[in-house]
Amino acid sequence: MISFAAGVSRRLFHLRVQTRAFNALHDTFSLRLASRNYLRTRKLLLIFYDTGSVLVVFGMFTAVILLFWTMVSLLSSAFLRLTASDSTSASLLKRAVGATSRTKTYSGTAHAINPIIPGLTVPLTHLPLILFSLCTSQIVHEIGHAITAAIHRIPILAAGASITLIFPAAFVTLPSARVEELSSLDRLRVVTSGCFHNLTLWLILLGAAWTGIGQWSLSVGYEDVSPRGLIVAHIEADSPLSMHLPVGSFLTTLDDLPLNSSRDAWSTYLLEPTPAIYKQGWCVNESQLSDDQQCCVDTDNRTSSLSCFASFASTMETYCTDPVAILSKMQNRCDSSTLCLESQSCVKPTGDRDLLRITVHHQETSTNDDRVVLWSGPKYEVWEQVQTTHLAPRFDILPLGLPLLLADFFQYLKLTNLSLYLLNALPLPALDGSQLLIILLEMAFTRWLYRPSTMIDIEALRTRGGRPHERRVQQVLRTFVMIGTCTLLGTCVMLGIIEWMSV
């Protein structure tokens, strides 16, 4: 946003630092744009920021519509929860107790606007990345205001940054009198240039992701091992899998699904409610198979260590047995009982329990030296606790988790730039959208290309522009739009908190 008054603010939990070190550089840039040698550059910049003004005006209307749509969606969700039957509410509550916060994120209702809250909607460990991307996006935003100010020969008084609690912000201070002397169209460029810079950076990042230039640049130091499997890049320290899947472990299959089938195989298999994939069964001694089918009948009984198995040929033949002794083996696989010994049967799990076989390949040994890690529990917990990558470093000096870190950062950088483009365009006090609204109303009720009349200011010994008084209808419309937008935002925040507390 634009700050028109210079000063230093010191408040509780708020630190503000500003400097005039960039003033001379900005003045030099402004003088060059005013010279004949840079006339074509100035014209191109004017066309560029005129386009940006149109896109930011469009963004303001889009942001208001998204805010309204989010409010309607939240009201609809609240109404459905209130009218739901007691049995449905009980079942939903029971499932929510056993789920984690990230599970609620991808299993809950999707709204037009979903906040990024570390520890609730995204992992808490991503907080430094979010803050750094926010700081970068705000610097890009303020550079836009500085460039358009230089185009119109407006100096900057100061530039700086502030921190409120832990949230960073950047700003440039412009002389308000000089800005008010500009025509409506020129002021529109100055006001919208920050949001336009955020939109431009978002489009650049989107194009870079679409072209795959990031993967190409990483290929210099990293090798793509996706044709063979995935590598464990990070695992939570308190995870039960940390002892069995250390960082650097090479994973080849989940149950009988090869992880080289696609790059999304890991997330798809662990997050989507698909049945377990078993392409083959296991040859098991019939003495190990119990005729007591209690574990197959009472599927909600989780206290027993036995699991339900069925004949690979016919799912009607079920048995109860210990799954660890069977599923942890790499050998004795079969397609039918004819491939087993006479005293054995070919069986496979029926899926009565959340069992997951993770095959770990030892790259430093022979190709057949694999082991199986057996997980008992919801599959999505493995996805939450273990991060994998398909890029292996070519040199020991390169960290294994760097590609994931960069991917997360650029993802947050895209989100923060798109968010700043839409959020700052909202007609709310202290945001660029409030000044944008004033200019749009002025252009609508006076003249499209209104330029202030030039008068002599004797005290200032310079010319200044006289601007007409704001009409009553402009004041009413501006107040109505701002109050309406504040009401929409407040309603969305309140309903979002209620929905979060009720899940």
Secondary structure in CASP SS format (residue, H / E / C, confidence):
PFRMAT SS
TARGET T0000
AUTHOR 0000-0000-0000
METHOD secondary structure of the structure
MODEL  1
M C 1.00
I C 1.00
S E 1.00
F C 1.00
A C 1.00
A C 1.00
G C 1.00
V C 1.00
S C 1.00
R E 1.00
R E 1.00
L C 1.00
F C 1.00
H E 1.00
L E 1.00
R E 1.00
V E 1.00
Q E 1.00
T E 1.00
R C 1.00
A C 1.00
F C 1.00
N H 1.00
A H 1.00
L H 1.00
H H 1.00
D H 1.00
T H 1.00
F H 1.00
S H 1.00
L H 1.00
R H 1.00
L H 1.00
A H 1.00
S C 1.00
R H 1.00
N H 1.00
Y H 1.00
L H 1.00
R H 1.00
T H 1.00
R H 1.00
K H 1.00
L H 1.00
L H 1.00
L H 1.00
I H 1.00
F H 1.00
Y H 1.00
D H 1.00
T H 1.00
G H 1.00
S H 1.00
V H 1.00
L H 1.00
V H 1.00
V H 1.00
F H 1.00
G H 1.00
M H 1.00
F H 1.00
T H 1.00
A H 1.00
V H 1.00
I H 1.00
L H 1.00
L H 1.00
F H 1.00
W H 1.00
T H 1.00
M H 1.00
V H 1.00
S H 1.00
L H 1.00
L H 1.00
S H 1.00
S H 1.00
A H 1.00
F H 1.00
L H 1.00
R H 1.00
L H 1.00
T H 1.00
A C 1.00
S C 1.00
D H 1.00
S H 1.00
T H 1.00
S H 1.00
A H 1.00
S H 1.00
L H 1.00
L H 1.00
K H 1.00
R H 1.00
A H 1.00
V H 1.00
G C 1.00
A C 1.00
T C 1.00
S H 1.00
R H 1.00
T H 1.00
K H 1.00
T H 1.00
Y H 1.00
S H 1.00
G C 1.00
T C 1.00
A C 1.00
H C 1.00
A C 1.00
I C 1.00
N C 1.00
P C 1.00
I C 1.00
I C 1.00
P E 1.00
G C 1.00
L C 1.00
T C 1.00
V E 1.00
P C 1.00
L H 1.00
T H 1.00
H H 1.00
L H 1.00
P H 1.00
L H 1.00
I H 1.00
L H 1.00
F H 1.00
S H 1.00
L H 1.00
C H 1.00
T H 1.00
S H 1.00
Q H 1.00
I H 1.00
V H 1.00
H H 1.00
E H 1.00
I H 1.00
G H 1.00
H H 1.00
A H 1.00
I H 1.00
T H 1.00
A H 1.00
A H 1.00
I H 1.00
H C 1.00
R C 1.00
I C 1.00
P C 1.00
I C 1.00
L C 1.00
A E 1.00
A E 1.00
G E 1.00
A E 1.00
S E 1.00
I E 1.00
T E 1.00
L C 1.00
I C 1.00
F E 1.00
P E 1.00
A E 1.00
A E 1.00
F E 1.00
V E 1.00
T E 1.00
L C 1.00
P C 1.00
S H 1.00
A H 1.00
R H 1.00
V H 1.00
E H 1.00
E C 1.00
L C 1.00
S C 1.00
S H 1.00
L H 1.00
D H 1.00
R H 1.00
L H 1.00
R H 1.00
V H 1.00
V H 1.00
T H 1.00
S H 1.00
G H 1.00
C H 1.00
F H 1.00
H H 1.00
N H 1.00
L H 1.00
T H 1.00
L H 1.00
W H 1.00
L H 1.00
I H 1.00
L H 1.00
L H 1.00
G H 1.00
A H 1.00
A H 1.00
W H 1.00
T H 1.00
G C 1.00
I H 1.00
G H 1.00
Q H 1.00
W H 1.00
S H 1.00
L H 1.00
S C 1.00
V C 1.00
G C 1.00
Y E 1.00
E E 1.00
D E 1.00
V C 1.00
S C 1.00
P C 1.00
R C 1.00
G C 1.00
L E 1.00
I E 1.00
V E 1.00
A E 1.00
H E 1.00
I E 1.00
E C 1.00
A C 1.00
D C 1.00
S C 1.00
P H 1.00
L H 1.00
S H 1.00
M H 1.00
H C 1.00
L C 1.00
P C 1.00
V C 1.00
G C 1.00
S C 1.00
F E 1.00
L E 1.00
T E 1.00
T E 1.00
L E 1.00
D C 1.00
D C 1.00
L E 1.00
P E 1.00
L C 1.00
N C 1.00
S C 1.00
S C 1.00
R C 1.00
D C 1.00
A H 1.00
W H 1.00
S H 1.00
T H 1.00
Y H 1.00
L H 1.00
L H 1.00
E C 1.00
P C 1.00
T C 1.00
P C 1.00
A C 1.00
I C 1.00
Y C 1.00
K C 1.00
Q C 1.00
G E 1.00
W E 1.00
C E 1.00
V E 1.00
N E 1.00
E H 1.00
S H 1.00
Q H 1.00
L C 1.00
S E 1.00
D C 1.00
D C 1.00
Q C 1.00
Q H 1.00
C H 1.00
C H 1.00
V H 1.00
D C 1.00
T C 1.00
D C 1.00
N C 1.00
R C 1.00
T C 1.00
S C 1.00
S C 1.00
L C 1.00
S E 1.00
C E 1.00
F E 1.00
A E 1.00
S E 1.00
F C 1.00
A C 1.00
S C 1.00
T C 1.00
M C 1.00
E C 1.00
T E 1.00
Y E 1.00
C E 1.00
T E 1.00
D C 1.00
P H 1.00
V H 1.00
A H 1.00
I H 1.00
L H 1.00
S C 1.00
K C 1.00
M C 1.00
Q C 1.00
N C 1.00
R E 1.00
C E 1.00
D C 1.00
S C 1.00
S H 1.00
T H 1.00
L H 1.00
C C 1.00
L C 1.00
E C 1.00
S C 1.00
Q E 1.00
S E 1.00
C E 1.00
V E 1.00
K E 1.00
P E 1.00
T C 1.00
G C 1.00
D C 1.00
R C 1.00
D C 1.00
L E 1.00
L E 1.00
R E 1.00
I E 1.00
T E 1.00
V E 1.00
H E 1.00
H C 1.00
Q C 1.00
E C 1.00
T C 1.00
S C 1.00
T C 1.00
N C 1.00
D C 1.00
D E 1.00
R E 1.00
V E 1.00
V E 1.00
L E 1.00
W E 1.00
S E 1.00
G C 1.00
P C 1.00
K H 1.00
Y H 1.00
E H 1.00
V H 1.00
W H 1.00
E H 1.00
Q H 1.00
V E 1.00
Q E 1.00
T E 1.00
T E 1.00
H C 1.00
L E 1.00
A E 1.00
P E 1.00
R C 1.00
F C 1.00
D C 1.00
I C 1.00
L C 1.00
P C 1.00
L C 1.00
G C 1.00
L H 1.00
P H 1.00
L H 1.00
L H 1.00
L H 1.00
A H 1.00
D H 1.00
F H 1.00
F H 1.00
Q H 1.00
Y H 1.00
L H 1.00
K H 1.00
L H 1.00
T H 1.00
N H 1.00
L H 1.00
S H 1.00
L H 1.00
Y H 1.00
L H 1.00
L H 1.00
N H 1.00
A H 1.00
L C 1.00
P C 1.00
L C 1.00
P C 1.00
A C 1.00
L C 1.00
D H 1.00
G H 1.00
S H 1.00
Q H 1.00
L H 1.00
L H 1.00
I H 1.00
I H 1.00
L H 1.00
L H 1.00
E H 1.00
M H 1.00
A H 1.00
F H 1.00
T C 1.00
R C 1.00
W C 1.00
L C 1.00
Y C 1.00
R C 1.00
P C 1.00
S E 1.00
T E 1.00
M E 1.00
I E 1.00
D E 1.00
I C 1.00
E C 1.00
A C 1.00
L C 1.00
R E 1.00
T E 1.00
R E 1.00
G E 1.00
G E 1.00
R C 1.00
P C 1.00
H C 1.00
E C 1.00
R C 1.00
R H 1.00
V H 1.00
Q H 1.00
Q H 1.00
V H 1.00
L H 1.00
R H 1.00
T H 1.00
F H 1.00
V H 1.00
M H 1.00
I H 1.00
G H 1.00
T H 1.00
C H 1.00
T H 1.00
L H 1.00
L H 1.00
G H 1.00
T H 1.00
C H 1.00
V H 1.00
M H 1.00
L H 1.00
G H 1.00
I H 1.00
I H 1.00
E H 1.00
W H 1.00
M H 1.00
S H 1.00
V C 1.00
END
